[in-house]
Amino acid sequence: MDIRLLGPLEVRTDGGREIGVSAPMLRATLAALALHPGQVVPVDELAEQLWGAHVPLTARTTLRNYVMRLRKLLPGEPLRTVPGGYQLQVREEETDQGRLRAALGRSRELAGHEPAGAAALLDGAVRLWRGTPLSDLPDCPLRTVERPRLTELYLTAVEERFELKLGLGEHGPVVDEIATMARAHPLRERLVRQLMLALYRTGRTAEALSVYREARQRLVEELGIEPGGELRELETLILRGDVPAARPASVAEPVRAADAAAAAPAPAPLPARGRAAFPPAIATFVARAVELGRIRARLSDAVAAPAVCLIDGPGGVGKSALAVRAAREVADRFPDGLLYVDLRGADPRNAPLSPAEARQRLLASLGAAVKEIPADPVAAAAYYQEWFTGRRMLVLLDNALDSAQISELLPAEPGCAALVTSRAALTGVHGGHHLHLSTLSTADAIAFVQAIAEGSAERGTPAQWEKLVELCGHLPLALRIIATRMAARPRWSVADWTAVLRDERLRMDELSVDDLDLRTSLTVSIEQLGDVPAARVFPLLGTAAVLSYSPEAVAELAGCPVPRAREALERLADAQIATSPRPGVYVLHDLVRSAAVWQADRLPPQRSREALAGLARWCVGSLHRSNAPLALARHFATRYAQGAARFAKGRSFRSVDESLPWTDEVLEDVLALAAQLAEPEFDSGEELAGRPLSCFALESVRALETYLGLRLSWRAQRRLCELALAVGERQGDVFAQAVAYGQLGKAAGQQGEAPRGMELLERATRLFRALGDREEALGTMMNMVPTLGSSGRLAEAVDVGHRALAEAEELGNTDSRAQIVNNLGRCHLYLGEHDQAYRLFTSNYEAVTVPYERTMAAGLLAEYHLETREFEEAARWANRALRHSAEQPFDPFVAAQQRTWLAAALRGLGREEAARAEESRAKAVLDDLNSRENLHLRVRVEERYAIG
């Protein structure tokens, strides 16, 4: 008997006659026994493989019935009942799994002394593979567990075969095979290494290095890891041109002429641009085995004629993810490339691509020059089809609008194929195979959630998991939402989540109808809201360019009480239109937001403007209030208090632990809203406390000045300042320009761009003085001192510092004295005027009360004692600075600076291990900052501080 498991289950007699096993559960039972040929499979184990944790009470009776039916089908009575279980009496070699495993073992024995024979064994073994193992089995744990194992067995044989071929010097004949396998399994580093080696040995060094770069990017993006040592080493050897040669061909067995002809390399493939641009498969993709099997089967028929598979379904059901996965799984059948284009049929901001635009993009990915594409539409269509002639390629046309959009893009060449995704069924495509995508089965839905919320299976019982996915309607979008929430809250149990879902208004009504695929369609879901507050709120969510919403913010958008806004958001969440990743925060999925934007564009302009004005006022008021828990200098505290008074509505904060994380979270939304309101259409009016809405960036950057300094969020600060400056110049607002120049100058100085910083600070100072605003001018003068000092212009810095100090005293601004004196003292220290620096530092430390200034003064005393080589005192003051810094959040550079001074002091005391520990902590802080801001900052430690 011959039982084949490396593909759809097949059973044949010794004479080759196929034995039909049509019932799905019969096939699963036979497969479970055939995977353990000659072994006893206990009844309990067999039941678990078929039904998982939900074994029916009648399982033993049902299994006896399955075995009885199988005995009638199988020749020779190989199926025996033994105590405790069942046994399929077949030899290992009577299954393709057994033959593949045996060939793999024998090839390993031969590899050392007869590599050509070992390779020949694997040549035949890998041909046993017929596609995804057990693909025609029903949804059961057996399929879930055994499929990856069988796939791994096959891929191991493939990789060892390639290894032998490369060792024999057959890199030319196998390079295209390896490329196909590496494309199908891009995260397998051994295949990537083999492809790099084959390409290098065939003279394609640039392509080999490109393969490494693409593999590294994919590993980092999808798995968060760097390539392994072997892969990195091979890249280094290729760059040096020092890759060891393959084993000389004379050690291999002679190759027959016919075999050599058969192994001749294929013509050169098309440029890899299309493959590089093809979307990666989602790492958490699970289920859809039946659908994938149908797509693979359809695409495999692209021999006599091109194959076209049309996937339709509601938004959020996973059409694109399925199409990408299917394309990558059949990539080996299309060795000339995978092509991709987003047709924008569901894009709210951009019009759908015309057939000509889409064709041009596809041709560009194939390497065609734009100037070579004919202007005449008929000629252009013919030119496009010529690229497919004699080749085997697959085209993925994603998010199609209608049949007319894709008709000219479908390849006409036999051997090619097209995958098309759309929301509506494209019935006008002749010869297309239609696949409607609906919701997931219970088992697949649970696997889907658990794959995203990693390590979550133990958080609930099987019954609780079933209830959870039932409440989510088995819809991938809803499941992904709940799984993302679960990943963010690993301490919550499944029961906690089901309780939350039960309490949400009307969720069960929305998710329990039989015709779920229609109900979960985005448009239908919104229409089903009816004339309720949620339906009126929904289009208002599309007016502002923000990505997250709170009940308070939505209340201002909608002009309604907060409880009503909260009720509306909860209603949207119940209907799976909005998601709530955590309490009080609501987010629209991309596809849902598309509908909101579409509806917002149809609101009366005045209503949209009123919504934006309400949200803008609430945002600025909240930003000012976020500073309330901080211990601040008087002039900053006054500014923020006055801002809160000007903007009466806004969120209040009780602690720094509440205010700073909130600001971190909303910062991107503030930037997006600032960019939206900076447009000229918002230059008129007085909705923003007497200013036009276009001044939102100015108001925000003023309210965020302390936060931006604490977090050193320079990119956000620069963006807000640029917007404020553009609006200020357009409106002739000198104050806005001065504020922008001042903050940009300070940030440039902090980043080591002293000349640029001084230019901007001087410009800001002139503008403030022209306005008669001496307080603001003093602030920019104060920032000139460290900017000049950091660039070595110490004498100038001292002069500006003394002038700033005199002006502060004249204005009665005692708060500014501490910062000026700290910076002056450091300048004197660097000028070698130690006594004067020490007097300034000690008097300042005794006088200041704000945690930030006390931290800076103590840190400067540590630096002073490093300069004078008094390491014990330096360590004492550095530790004191760190204690002060714990009193309130500080910017990361200051924290790294204090730890660096402490490390230098400890090293001076001979405590090298402790010094390295502090340096490591400082480096971690700076690495995080540099990564976030794309910089290369480090704390400089003067060589004279070191011992020896």
Summary of the structure (lengths in Angstrom):
residues: 948
radius of gyration: 34.4
end to end distance: 81.9
largest distance: 108.6
contacts: 3191
relative contact order: 0.04
helix: 62%
strand: 6%
